[in-house]
Amino acid sequence: MALAELDVPLPPIIVHRATMRVLDGLHRLRAAQLRGLSSIAVSFYDGTEADAFVLAVESNVRHGLPLSLPDRKRAAARIIATHPQWSDRKIASVTGIAPGTVADVRRSATVDAPGEGVARIGRDGRVRPVDIAEGRRRAGQLITENPNLSLRQIARAAGISPETARDVRNRLSRGEEPLLSPRPRGVRSRPREELLKVVRQSDHGEDRHDAAAGSSFTEGLSAVNRLKADPALRLNETGRQLLRLLSVHMLPPDEWEGIIDTVPPYWGGTVAHLARECAHIWEEVAARVEKNIAQGNEAAASPTDTSACPTV
């Protein structure tokens, strides 16, 4: 095998200490045997057998020989049985299949663990209710019983995000129910500009911190809207293309979080690379725009000097 022919030290393999089973590195172990080595570096894992299986699957998906789809589904079914509190997205990130596929596997499972349908642990380690409506009801009850609780306290107790807690508080302040009304089919959702309007600003310090977290987005969206109103941009194709590109990136933080969570783990490196490439392109655009501004200012400062001709 190619690995055995390389004249480089082999990285440590991972072994479950309790069972001495190799979790990651079977090919490295085989390569060491082919080299005639009597030993190989080992990192021991001291977790449970269930957690050891998760580590083995995750390691294989990341850099081992790809498992077939049926194998990954079987791995997902086993992880659902041993870790029923994990969310579909978390299990999908381990097994390399889509969250929807994990949901299908979960629905076909014959055994439900006690409390499995109440809340699940996401990829970020946070506990969230399976039924978001139940989280909203709980938040509404907490706000009614203790109006002085901060958004973060409400979110933690109800298993929802601070932004959802804020929405529940705003709805209650308007005399509305904490639950969202189902939108009729064919009715479009409200524009993001409208969703950003907060009915009442709270005095809670942590609320102000939550608002500051999204201030960059709101300021950027406001700037893009001002650009859209400028005829110099919106009345020519190149200007409209710039406005479209800028608008695409004006997503609120929670939408970006959803996009990030949707990326399959086996495409994570590619998406990260493309994101950095896009960021580099925008850095170049920013630098050149600032350079043009500086050259324009220099020309305006010395109107009598006609020998200089700025280049772009």
Backbone bond lengths (Angstrom), bond angles and torsions (degrees), N, CA, C in turn:
res aa  C-N    CA-C-N  psi(-1)  N-CA   C-N-CA  omega(-1)  CA-C   N-CA-C  phi
1 M - - - 1.453 - - 1.525 109.56 -
2 A 1.349 116.32 152.17 1.459 122.11 -173.45 1.525 111.91 -60.14
3 L 1.335 117.59 -38.52 1.459 121.25 -177.52 1.519 111.27 -62.56
4 A 1.324 117.30 -33.98 1.464 120.52 -179.09 1.519 111.74 -71.77
5 E 1.341 116.93 -23.80 1.453 120.81 -177.73 1.518 112.98 -84.56
6 L 1.326 117.75 -15.89 1.458 120.86 -179.18 1.524 110.18 -75.87
7 D 1.331 115.89 134.80 1.458 120.79 -179.06 1.525 110.00 -92.59
8 V 1.320 115.61 61.17 1.471 121.79 179.15 1.520 108.44 -135.56
9 P 1.351 117.26 151.55 1.464 119.51 177.22 1.525 110.66 -62.81
10 L 1.313 116.07 142.48 1.462 120.33 179.27 1.518 109.98 -84.99
11 P 1.347 117.87 134.20 1.464 120.17 177.03 1.530 110.34 -62.18
12 P 1.338 117.90 156.33 1.470 120.20 179.50 1.524 111.68 -61.30
13 I 1.304 115.54 145.09 1.459 120.56 171.60 1.523 108.03 -90.18
14 I 1.326 116.91 160.77 1.469 121.10 179.04 1.519 108.57 -107.31
15 V 1.335 115.73 127.75 1.460 121.96 -176.15 1.522 109.32 -126.26
16 H 1.331 116.03 134.42 1.467 120.94 174.90 1.520 108.40 -75.47
17 R 1.321 116.72 115.10 1.460 120.83 -171.89 1.536 112.13 -61.11
18 A 1.331 117.35 -39.81 1.463 120.15 -174.13 1.524 111.78 -67.37
19 T 1.334 117.61 -35.75 1.470 120.80 -176.79 1.523 113.03 -111.54
20 M 1.351 117.46 -8.72 1.468 123.67 -176.43 1.532 111.19 58.19
21 R 1.316 116.09 29.74 1.467 120.48 177.31 1.522 109.05 -90.37
22 V 1.322 116.48 137.55 1.461 120.87 178.58 1.530 108.88 -75.96
23 L 1.326 116.56 119.30 1.465 121.39 -179.69 1.521 111.58 -90.98
24 D 1.307 116.03 -33.99 1.459 120.71 -178.02 1.525 108.55 -150.24
25 G 1.343 116.58 122.03 1.455 119.26 176.49 1.510 115.45 121.32
26 L 1.325 118.64 22.82 1.469 120.28 179.21 1.536 111.55 -61.05
27 H 1.333 116.78 -37.00 1.454 119.40 178.98 1.532 110.83 -69.59
28 R 1.324 116.66 -36.91 1.466 119.37 176.39 1.532 110.75 -66.34
29 L 1.319 116.75 -37.91 1.466 120.39 177.66 1.529 110.56 -63.96
30 R 1.327 116.05 -43.44 1.460 120.06 178.46 1.531 110.59 -64.11
31 A 1.342 116.43 -40.09 1.458 120.59 178.84 1.529 110.89 -62.63
32 A 1.347 116.72 -39.22 1.463 120.10 178.37 1.524 110.56 -63.98
33 Q 1.324 116.52 -39.13 1.467 120.21 178.32 1.518 111.08 -64.76
34 L 1.340 117.19 -41.06 1.454 121.12 179.06 1.522 112.06 -66.66
35 R 1.334 115.88 -29.52 1.460 119.81 176.95 1.537 112.16 -76.49
36 G 1.317 115.77 -10.66 1.449 119.82 -177.56 1.507 113.85 82.89
37 L 1.334 117.13 17.30 1.464 121.21 179.85 1.527 110.08 -76.81
38 S 1.307 115.74 145.20 1.463 120.83 179.03 1.522 112.17 -96.54
39 S 1.325 117.82 -8.37 1.465 120.58 -179.38 1.524 109.21 -150.68
40 I 1.326 115.23 162.33 1.459 122.55 178.45 1.519 107.89 -147.98
41 A 1.323 116.81 148.21 1.463 121.00 179.33 1.525 109.68 -65.49
42 V 1.335 115.16 140.05 1.468 121.24 -176.16 1.522 109.81 -132.35
43 S 1.330 115.39 139.17 1.467 122.26 167.53 1.520 107.18 -111.25
44 F 1.337 116.35 120.82 1.458 119.90 -177.31 1.522 111.13 -87.85
45 Y 1.333 114.01 141.16 1.470 121.07 176.01 1.513 108.10 -109.79
46 D 1.343 116.41 129.02 1.460 121.02 -173.18 1.529 113.63 -107.22
47 G 1.316 119.02 15.03 1.454 120.93 -179.21 1.511 112.70 -79.62
48 T 1.330 114.84 -174.95 1.459 120.94 178.62 1.528 110.39 -73.10
49 E 1.329 115.82 168.09 1.472 119.47 177.90 1.527 111.06 -63.09
50 A 1.339 116.30 -37.31 1.467 119.72 179.65 1.528 110.31 -63.84
51 D 1.329 117.08 -44.47 1.463 120.33 179.02 1.526 110.75 -69.31
52 A 1.339 116.64 -33.05 1.459 120.16 177.59 1.525 110.54 -63.48
53 F 1.332 117.13 -38.97 1.465 120.79 178.11 1.530 110.14 -63.73
54 V 1.338 116.41 -41.54 1.462 120.30 178.35 1.530 110.00 -59.81
55 L 1.329 116.25 -45.86 1.467 120.27 179.58 1.529 111.46 -61.80
56 A 1.333 117.01 -40.30 1.462 120.78 -179.97 1.529 110.87 -63.89
57 V 1.326 116.95 -43.87 1.466 120.36 179.85 1.521 110.43 -65.86
58 E 1.326 116.16 -45.68 1.465 120.48 -178.51 1.527 111.08 -61.49
59 S 1.324 116.68 -41.65 1.469 120.49 179.67 1.523 110.75 -65.36
60 N 1.321 117.17 -40.39 1.459 120.68 179.76 1.519 111.22 -65.15
61 V 1.324 116.69 -42.25 1.461 120.84 -178.88 1.522 110.63 -64.55
62 R 1.328 116.18 -36.39 1.463 119.59 -175.56 1.518 113.12 -75.86
63 H 1.344 117.95 -44.99 1.457 117.30 -174.63 1.530 113.92 -146.38
64 G 1.306 117.19 15.73 1.460 119.04 176.39 1.509 110.99 -99.57
65 L 1.333 116.40 -169.86 1.456 120.20 173.19 1.523 108.30 -68.05
66 P 1.333 118.34 129.68 1.463 120.46 -174.89 1.533 112.19 -58.32
67 L 1.314 116.29 133.10 1.461 121.10 173.88 1.519 108.84 -75.19
68 S 1.300 116.66 150.00 1.462 119.93 175.31 1.526 108.82 -71.39
69 L 1.326 116.02 162.15 1.457 119.86 179.78 1.527 111.98 -59.11
70 P 1.348 119.79 -45.27 1.474 119.02 176.72 1.534 112.22 -58.96
71 D 1.350 117.17 -37.92 1.469 119.79 178.31 1.518 110.74 -64.41
72 R 1.332 116.02 -41.76 1.468 119.22 -179.90 1.525 111.15 -67.37
73 K 1.328 116.59 -35.30 1.474 119.18 177.07 1.526 110.36 -66.47
74 R 1.335 116.35 -40.75 1.471 119.30 178.05 1.528 110.67 -64.83
75 A 1.325 116.24 -38.48 1.466 119.55 177.00 1.526 110.22 -63.82
76 A 1.348 116.67 -41.17 1.467 120.27 178.79 1.526 110.54 -62.82
77 A 1.344 117.20 -41.65 1.466 120.57 179.32 1.523 110.83 -62.24
78 R 1.329 116.79 -39.79 1.467 119.57 179.48 1.522 111.26 -68.03
79 I 1.342 116.75 -38.96 1.464 119.78 179.52 1.528 110.31 -69.53
80 I 1.321 117.15 -36.67 1.477 119.80 176.31 1.523 110.07 -60.86
81 A 1.345 116.47 -38.84 1.469 119.96 -179.66 1.523 112.35 -68.61
82 T 1.354 116.63 -35.54 1.470 119.41 -177.10 1.524 112.74 -93.86
83 H 1.337 117.12 -22.56 1.470 121.68 -179.66 1.536 109.57 -131.82
84 P 1.328 117.51 61.47 1.472 119.58 -175.88 1.520 113.58 -63.80
85 Q 1.349 116.87 -18.71 1.458 120.08 -178.68 1.524 112.56 -80.26
86 W 1.334 117.99 -8.06 1.454 121.03 179.33 1.528 110.20 -77.74
87 S 1.323 115.34 144.50 1.468 120.16 179.37 1.525 110.57 -74.56
88 D 1.330 115.44 164.19 1.462 120.40 177.94 1.527 111.06 -60.76
89 R 1.327 116.20 -39.07 1.459 119.63 -179.36 1.520 111.69 -67.30
90 K 1.311 116.92 -38.22 1.464 119.83 179.75 1.525 110.33 -65.24
91 I 1.323 116.46 -44.44 1.465 119.73 178.71 1.529 110.34 -67.18
92 A 1.331 116.98 -36.31 1.468 120.54 177.72 1.524 110.85 -62.60
93 S 1.333 117.19 -37.48 1.461 120.25 -179.79 1.522 111.48 -67.10
94 V 1.341 117.12 -25.86 1.464 121.30 179.23 1.522 111.10 -82.40
95 T 1.322 116.64 -42.95 1.461 121.47 -171.49 1.523 114.02 -92.45
96 G 1.335 118.21 -13.32 1.460 120.32 178.40 1.509 114.33 76.99
97 I 1.328 117.72 25.44 1.458 120.83 174.21 1.526 108.36 -119.85
98 A 1.304 116.75 169.39 1.464 120.93 -176.32 1.531 110.75 -72.46
99 P 1.345 117.19 148.77 1.470 120.04 176.95 1.528 112.84 -55.87
100 G 1.338 116.40 -35.91 1.464 119.31 178.85 1.523 112.04 -64.48
101 T 1.331 116.43 -35.46 1.466 120.28 176.87 1.524 110.37 -66.78
102 V 1.337 116.26 -40.16 1.471 119.92 176.56 1.529 110.14 -61.77
103 A 1.337 116.41 -40.59 1.470 120.12 178.91 1.527 110.66 -61.89
104 D 1.342 116.47 -40.19 1.466 119.72 177.51 1.530 110.83 -63.47
105 V 1.335 116.29 -42.64 1.467 120.17 178.62 1.522 109.84 -63.07
106 R 1.328 116.79 -40.74 1.473 120.55 -179.65 1.526 110.65 -63.44
107 R 1.341 116.18 -42.22 1.466 119.52 -179.34 1.520 111.74 -64.67
108 S 1.313 116.08 -31.23 1.468 119.04 -178.93 1.523 112.60 -83.04
109 A 1.338 117.12 -7.74 1.469 120.30 178.87 1.522 109.75 -66.32
110 T 1.310 115.43 144.92 1.468 120.18 -176.75 1.515 112.87 -94.55
111 V 1.342 117.92 -15.42 1.461 121.00 -175.88 1.511 109.20 -119.39
112 D 1.309 117.52 127.62 1.460 123.56 175.77 1.511 109.10 -107.91
113 A 1.322 116.25 127.92 1.465 119.99 177.49 1.511 109.97 -75.06
114 P 1.350 118.21 149.69 1.455 120.87 178.76 1.516 110.56 -58.51
115 G 1.338 116.12 131.59 1.456 121.02 176.87 1.516 113.87 77.98
116 E 1.331 117.77 2.61 1.461 120.28 -176.04 1.515 111.64 -63.41
117 G 1.332 117.26 -32.24 1.447 119.05 -177.08 1.510 114.82 -85.96
118 V 1.312 119.12 3.26 1.461 121.66 -177.17 1.520 111.15 -85.50
119 A 1.327 117.37 -54.23 1.460 121.72 -178.20 1.518 109.20 -151.55
120 R 1.332 115.41 158.52 1.460 120.97 178.68 1.520 109.67 -136.33
121 I 1.326 114.40 156.48 1.460 121.29 179.78 1.521 108.17 -94.82
122 G 1.329 116.41 126.05 1.451 121.25 -178.70 1.510 113.14 -86.02
123 R 1.342 116.56 -179.01 1.463 121.53 179.90 1.518 111.77 -61.61
124 D 1.340 116.84 -30.24 1.459 120.24 -178.86 1.524 112.80 -84.72
125 G 1.351 117.43 3.57 1.459 121.03 179.08 1.513 114.22 86.69
126 R 1.311 118.09 -3.00 1.469 120.77 -178.76 1.531 110.29 -84.66
127 V 1.326 114.63 147.65 1.469 121.06 178.03 1.518 108.48 -93.18
128 R 1.326 116.03 125.83 1.464 120.32 -179.96 1.519 109.58 -129.27
129 P 1.339 116.72 146.18 1.463 119.03 178.54 1.517 111.05 -68.82
130 V 1.331 115.67 143.30 1.458 119.36 174.99 1.524 109.63 -64.46
131 D 1.323 116.00 -40.40 1.462 122.12 178.27 1.524 107.79 -101.58
132 I 1.348 117.60 105.61 1.456 121.19 -178.21 1.520 111.43 -63.20
133 A 1.347 116.80 -26.88 1.467 119.46 178.40 1.521 110.52 -63.00
134 E 1.341 116.35 -38.02 1.459 119.68 178.30 1.525 110.58 -65.27
135 G 1.340 116.86 -37.53 1.457 120.54 176.95 1.515 111.38 -63.92
136 R 1.319 117.04 -39.62 1.462 120.35 178.27 1.531 111.03 -66.74
137 R 1.330 116.22 -40.48 1.463 118.86 178.01 1.522 110.65 -61.45
138 R 1.334 115.81 -44.07 1.458 120.79 179.36 1.526 111.14 -62.57
139 A 1.343 116.31 -41.39 1.461 120.15 178.41 1.530 110.75 -63.47
140 G 1.336 116.37 -43.11 1.461 119.29 178.05 1.512 112.47 -60.49
141 Q 1.338 116.24 -39.76 1.464 120.69 178.10 1.528 110.71 -64.63
142 L 1.329 117.23 -43.16 1.465 121.25 -179.66 1.524 111.24 -63.59
143 I 1.341 116.34 -42.97 1.467 120.40 -179.55 1.526 110.68 -65.25
144 T 1.320 116.48 -39.99 1.466 120.59 179.37 1.524 111.17 -65.34
145 E 1.340 116.27 -41.65 1.458 120.19 -177.74 1.523 112.72 -75.64
146 N 1.325 116.89 -33.61 1.461 120.81 -178.25 1.524 109.73 -143.34
147 P 1.350 117.56 86.99 1.469 120.89 -176.33 1.528 113.84 -64.80
148 N 1.336 118.10 -16.00 1.460 120.50 -176.44 1.527 113.63 -85.50
149 L 1.337 117.62 -2.33 1.460 119.50 177.74 1.535 110.34 -65.35
150 S 1.330 116.33 142.46 1.461 119.96 176.88 1.524 109.77 -76.99
151 L 1.321 115.79 165.46 1.460 120.18 179.54 1.528 111.85 -60.90
152 R 1.323 116.42 -39.64 1.460 119.34 -179.08 1.526 111.31 -67.24
153 Q 1.319 117.49 -37.25 1.470 120.24 177.00 1.526 110.36 -64.80
154 I 1.327 116.34 -42.89 1.470 120.74 179.02 1.523 110.03 -63.77
155 A 1.349 115.74 -46.01 1.464 120.23 -177.80 1.523 111.00 -61.48
156 R 1.344 116.31 -42.64 1.465 119.65 -179.26 1.516 111.01 -63.65
157 A 1.321 116.74 -44.67 1.468 120.66 -176.08 1.524 111.97 -70.14
158 A 1.341 116.81 -34.25 1.466 120.59 -176.43 1.521 112.81 -93.02
159 G 1.353 117.61 -10.11 1.456 120.44 -179.40 1.513 113.35 72.07
160 I 1.338 116.76 34.89 1.466 121.44 178.58 1.520 108.37 -126.38
161 S 1.319 116.93 174.88 1.455 120.60 179.13 1.531 109.85 -80.44
162 P 1.355 117.78 156.74 1.466 119.68 176.13 1.520 113.20 -58.39
163 E 1.346 116.80 -34.62 1.463 119.06 179.16 1.527 111.50 -66.86
164 T 1.337 116.79 -37.03 1.463 119.48 175.58 1.521 110.23 -66.57
165 A 1.337 116.55 -39.62 1.467 120.48 176.76 1.529 110.35 -61.55
166 R 1.343 116.15 -40.12 1.466 119.48 177.77 1.528 111.00 -62.08
167 D 1.336 116.14 -42.81 1.459 120.01 -179.56 1.522 110.93 -63.26
168 V 1.341 116.60 -40.78 1.467 119.99 178.17 1.525 110.14 -62.22
169 R 1.335 116.57 -43.90 1.472 120.03 -179.86 1.525 110.69 -62.44
170 N 1.341 117.05 -42.78 1.462 120.21 179.92 1.528 111.22 -64.78
171 R 1.329 116.69 -39.57 1.465 120.10 179.59 1.523 110.55 -64.72
172 L 1.324 116.87 -42.38 1.461 119.73 178.63 1.525 110.93 -64.81
173 S 1.336 117.15 -37.06 1.471 120.06 179.95 1.528 111.33 -65.95
174 R 1.348 115.97 -24.68 1.469 119.72 177.45 1.528 112.21 -91.32
175 G 1.331 115.73 2.00 1.451 119.79 -179.59 1.509 113.52 81.44
176 E 1.352 117.45 17.96 1.457 121.38 -179.31 1.520 110.74 -98.25
177 E 1.321 115.36 166.90 1.459 120.95 175.94 1.533 109.69 -73.37
178 P 1.336 117.89 150.74 1.473 119.48 -179.80 1.523 113.76 -69.23
179 L 1.340 117.40 -20.87 1.462 120.23 -178.12 1.520 110.50 -84.65
180 L 1.323 115.92 145.82 1.454 121.12 176.52 1.522 109.39 -75.22
181 S 1.308 116.13 139.03 1.460 119.91 176.49 1.522 108.59 -76.66
182 P 1.339 117.31 136.44 1.473 118.97 178.67 1.522 110.48 -62.10
183 R 1.340 116.37 134.90 1.449 121.00 -178.63 1.516 109.44 -82.10
184 P 1.346 118.13 129.35 1.468 120.44 178.42 1.517 110.77 -59.25
185 R 1.321 115.62 148.45 1.459 120.18 178.94 1.522 110.21 -61.86
186 G 1.329 116.05 137.70 1.458 121.01 179.53 1.511 113.71 90.05
187 V 1.343 118.02 -8.82 1.461 121.06 179.42 1.515 109.02 -92.95
188 R 1.322 117.72 125.91 1.455 121.68 -177.88 1.522 110.48 -75.85
189 S 1.323 115.17 151.10 1.458 120.60 177.61 1.524 109.68 -71.69
190 R 1.329 116.68 160.30 1.450 121.64 -179.21 1.521 109.98 -69.86
191 P 1.352 116.61 148.46 1.462 119.65 178.02 1.517 111.00 -61.30
192 R 1.343 116.58 154.60 1.465 120.21 -179.19 1.515 111.14 -60.69
193 E 1.376 117.01 -33.11 1.464 119.04 -179.55 1.522 111.03 -59.26
194 E 1.346 117.39 -37.91 1.455 120.74 -179.78 1.519 110.96 -73.42
195 L 1.338 116.56 -38.03 1.455 119.85 -178.40 1.517 111.61 -65.69
196 L 1.348 116.98 -22.99 1.458 119.95 -178.74 1.515 112.84 -78.45
197 K 1.333 117.92 -15.89 1.456 120.29 -178.16 1.527 110.24 -70.80
198 V 1.308 116.93 122.74 1.457 122.73 178.86 1.523 108.42 -101.10
199 V 1.322 116.97 128.88 1.457 120.49 -175.90 1.517 111.78 -66.68
200 R 1.323 116.74 -42.10 1.455 119.35 -175.91 1.525 108.28 -141.20
201 Q 1.328 117.11 130.75 1.457 121.30 178.48 1.517 108.95 -87.84
202 S 1.331 116.46 125.42 1.461 121.03 -178.19 1.511 110.59 -81.66
203 D 1.324 115.94 158.32 1.460 121.93 178.32 1.509 112.28 -91.63
204 H 1.326 118.94 -1.45 1.459 120.77 -177.57 1.519 109.93 -67.25
205 G 1.314 116.72 134.50 1.457 121.35 179.96 1.508 112.05 -59.49
206 E 1.346 117.47 -42.04 1.457 120.13 -177.98 1.511 110.82 -69.95
207 D 1.359 116.73 -29.13 1.454 119.56 175.93 1.522 109.91 -63.83
208 R 1.350 115.80 -41.38 1.451 119.91 179.42 1.517 109.93 -64.15
209 H 1.341 116.07 -35.94 1.462 119.70 178.02 1.530 110.51 -64.61
210 D 1.341 117.35 -41.73 1.461 120.91 178.46 1.523 110.62 -63.39
211 A 1.352 115.96 -39.54 1.453 119.18 179.89 1.518 110.83 -66.67
212 A 1.343 116.14 -37.36 1.462 119.55 179.84 1.520 111.19 -65.29
213 A 1.348 116.61 -30.25 1.466 119.62 -179.23 1.519 111.02 -62.33
214 G 1.337 116.95 -30.93 1.459 119.30 179.44 1.516 113.88 -101.19
215 S 1.345 116.99 7.95 1.460 119.83 -176.62 1.521 111.68 -64.87
216 S 1.330 116.87 -36.84 1.464 119.78 179.56 1.518 110.63 -60.48
217 F 1.346 116.36 -41.97 1.465 120.31 178.71 1.524 111.64 -64.50
218 T 1.339 117.07 -46.07 1.461 119.83 -177.43 1.520 111.28 -66.04
219 E 1.329 117.23 -38.62 1.466 119.85 177.84 1.521 110.56 -65.89
220 G 1.336 116.34 -41.71 1.458 119.63 178.82 1.516 111.92 -63.86
221 L 1.347 116.80 -42.98 1.460 120.68 179.45 1.521 110.61 -63.07
222 S 1.333 116.53 -39.76 1.463 120.48 178.19 1.526 110.64 -63.31
223 A 1.347 116.37 -40.93 1.465 119.73 179.53 1.524 111.21 -64.94
224 V 1.338 117.29 -41.59 1.461 120.59 178.83 1.526 110.54 -63.24
225 N 1.321 117.18 -39.67 1.464 120.20 178.62 1.530 111.40 -63.50
226 R 1.342 116.60 -36.60 1.469 119.27 176.92 1.528 110.66 -67.49
227 L 1.332 116.39 -38.42 1.466 119.80 176.85 1.520 111.34 -63.00
228 K 1.342 116.27 -39.29 1.470 120.38 -179.50 1.528 111.82 -63.02
229 A 1.328 116.35 -26.23 1.463 119.94 -178.83 1.523 112.59 -82.54
230 D 1.321 118.52 -7.23 1.467 122.01 -177.16 1.536 109.65 -86.46
231 P 1.342 118.25 117.91 1.471 120.30 -179.84 1.520 112.98 -60.03
232 A 1.351 117.68 -27.85 1.463 120.08 -179.29 1.526 111.79 -62.21
233 L 1.331 117.16 -22.58 1.460 120.96 178.82 1.528 112.30 -103.11
234 R 1.311 117.20 -44.45 1.459 119.15 -171.75 1.529 113.78 -80.80
235 L 1.344 118.18 -10.55 1.463 119.86 -177.61 1.530 113.07 -101.64
236 N 1.348 116.77 12.20 1.464 118.74 172.94 1.525 108.47 -139.53
237 E 1.347 116.41 153.34 1.458 121.33 -171.15 1.526 112.11 -63.56
238 T 1.331 117.46 -41.18 1.468 119.85 -179.92 1.518 111.36 -63.87
239 G 1.327 116.01 -41.39 1.468 119.92 177.89 1.512 111.43 -64.35
240 R 1.340 116.85 -41.03 1.463 120.04 179.24 1.522 110.62 -65.79
241 Q 1.358 117.24 -35.41 1.465 120.13 176.97 1.529 110.88 -63.41
242 L 1.342 116.52 -41.53 1.464 120.14 176.79 1.524 110.74 -61.70
243 L 1.327 117.25 -43.00 1.467 120.85 -179.84 1.521 110.83 -63.68
244 R 1.337 116.67 -39.65 1.464 119.74 178.79 1.527 110.73 -63.97
245 L 1.330 117.14 -43.44 1.465 120.60 179.87 1.521 111.45 -63.13
246 L 1.318 116.74 -42.76 1.467 119.98 179.59 1.529 110.97 -66.78
247 S 1.338 116.84 -38.49 1.467 120.01 -178.40 1.521 112.01 -66.93
248 V 1.350 116.40 -33.78 1.469 119.92 -179.29 1.521 111.15 -58.57
249 H 1.342 116.71 -34.79 1.471 120.57 -175.78 1.522 113.03 -86.87
250 M 1.331 117.69 -5.31 1.460 119.68 -178.08 1.524 111.23 -87.34
251 L 1.323 115.96 69.16 1.458 122.04 176.85 1.523 109.33 -108.08
252 P 1.342 118.09 142.69 1.467 119.81 176.41 1.520 110.87 -65.87
253 P 1.340 117.45 157.16 1.471 121.24 -175.72 1.520 114.17 -54.44
254 D 1.343 118.39 -37.23 1.459 118.93 -177.09 1.532 111.60 -69.02
255 E 1.356 116.91 -30.24 1.465 118.99 176.56 1.522 110.79 -70.03
256 W 1.340 116.99 -39.28 1.461 119.93 175.89 1.522 109.93 -62.01
257 E 1.342 117.03 -39.60 1.463 120.77 179.28 1.525 110.46 -60.36
258 G 1.344 115.82 -42.13 1.459 119.42 178.12 1.517 112.32 -64.84
259 I 1.338 116.56 -38.77 1.463 120.44 178.66 1.520 110.22 -64.01
260 I 1.330 116.45 -44.48 1.466 120.80 -179.07 1.524 110.44 -62.12
261 D 1.334 116.74 -42.73 1.465 120.33 -178.57 1.524 112.27 -67.09
262 T 1.339 117.28 -22.77 1.454 120.85 -176.98 1.527 112.61 -80.91
263 V 1.338 117.09 -18.12 1.470 120.06 -177.20 1.531 109.74 -66.13
264 P 1.340 118.94 121.79 1.471 120.49 176.67 1.525 110.21 -61.51
265 P 1.317 117.80 142.24 1.470 119.89 -176.20 1.519 113.66 -58.70
266 Y 1.347 117.32 -32.32 1.456 118.85 -178.35 1.526 112.64 -75.51
267 W 1.347 118.39 -10.79 1.463 122.02 173.68 1.522 111.40 -105.88
268 G 1.346 117.26 3.13 1.456 120.39 -175.36 1.518 112.77 -57.89
269 G 1.349 117.94 -46.27 1.457 120.67 -179.30 1.511 112.45 -62.45
270 T 1.337 116.70 -40.93 1.470 120.92 179.80 1.521 111.04 -65.43
271 V 1.341 116.72 -45.63 1.468 120.51 179.89 1.526 110.60 -63.72
272 A 1.337 116.56 -42.12 1.469 120.15 178.71 1.528 110.54 -61.58
273 H 1.350 116.71 -41.87 1.462 120.45 179.07 1.530 110.91 -63.05
274 L 1.336 116.58 -45.85 1.464 119.92 -179.97 1.524 111.37 -64.78
275 A 1.345 116.88 -37.73 1.458 120.04 178.33 1.528 110.48 -62.49
276 R 1.334 115.71 -42.29 1.481 118.79 178.27 1.525 111.12 -66.19
277 E 1.346 117.21 -37.28 1.458 120.43 177.21 1.534 110.57 -62.52
278 C 1.330 115.86 -43.40 1.473 119.52 177.79 1.523 110.68 -62.78
279 A 1.348 116.05 -41.62 1.467 119.78 178.84 1.525 110.42 -62.25
280 H 1.348 116.60 -39.16 1.472 120.55 178.90 1.524 110.89 -64.62
281 I 1.336 116.76 -40.41 1.463 120.41 178.54 1.524 110.54 -62.28
282 W 1.333 116.91 -44.65 1.459 120.19 179.46 1.528 111.59 -66.08
283 E 1.347 116.96 -34.00 1.468 119.90 174.78 1.531 110.09 -61.70
284 E 1.334 115.91 -42.11 1.463 120.16 177.94 1.523 110.70 -63.00
285 V 1.343 116.66 -43.25 1.465 120.72 178.70 1.523 109.98 -60.12
286 A 1.340 116.61 -45.66 1.463 120.64 -179.79 1.523 111.20 -61.07
287 A 1.344 116.86 -43.51 1.468 120.79 -178.70 1.524 111.11 -63.61
288 R 1.337 116.78 -42.01 1.465 119.64 -177.72 1.526 111.60 -71.51
289 V 1.338 116.81 -36.67 1.464 119.49 176.91 1.526 109.97 -64.08
290 E 1.345 116.67 -43.77 1.469 120.25 178.46 1.527 111.14 -64.46
291 K 1.349 116.94 -36.12 1.462 120.83 177.61 1.525 110.56 -64.31
292 N 1.334 116.96 -42.70 1.460 120.51 178.02 1.518 111.39 -61.66
293 I 1.346 116.01 -40.28 1.466 119.98 179.13 1.526 109.97 -63.39
294 A 1.355 115.83 -44.93 1.458 119.99 -178.73 1.521 111.06 -62.79
295 Q 1.349 117.40 -41.39 1.456 120.44 179.15 1.521 111.24 -66.37
296 G 1.342 115.51 -36.65 1.456 118.52 177.36 1.507 112.03 -66.21
297 N 1.347 117.18 -38.25 1.464 120.94 178.28 1.521 111.10 -66.12
298 E 1.348 116.44 -39.49 1.458 120.14 179.29 1.526 110.43 -64.87
299 A 1.321 117.33 -40.48 1.461 120.60 179.62 1.523 111.20 -65.91
300 A 1.346 114.83 -37.83 1.469 118.56 179.85 1.519 111.20 -70.07
301 A 1.343 116.44 -29.89 1.469 119.98 -177.83 1.521 111.74 -75.28
302 S 1.330 119.13 -23.12 1.466 121.50 -179.75 1.520 110.43 -130.35
303 P 1.355 116.79 73.24 1.463 121.00 -174.88 1.525 113.92 -68.50
304 T 1.340 117.48 -20.65 1.458 119.52 -176.46 1.516 112.07 -83.12
305 D 1.339 117.35 -13.96 1.463 121.06 -178.77 1.524 109.30 -87.54
306 T 1.324 115.95 100.41 1.474 120.43 -176.88 1.509 112.79 -97.26
307 S 1.358 116.62 0.33 1.459 118.84 -177.31 1.519 112.52 -82.10
308 A 1.323 115.21 -23.95 1.464 118.30 -178.03 1.509 110.57 -86.34
309 C 1.284 117.41 136.04 1.461 122.11 178.29 1.506 108.47 -130.37
310 P 1.349 118.40 102.57 1.478 120.86 -177.32 1.516 110.36 -59.30
311 T 1.319 115.02 141.87 1.466 120.45 175.47 1.501 110.05 -111.30
312 V 1.314 117.80 149.80 1.480 123.42 179.31 1.503 107.93 -106.32
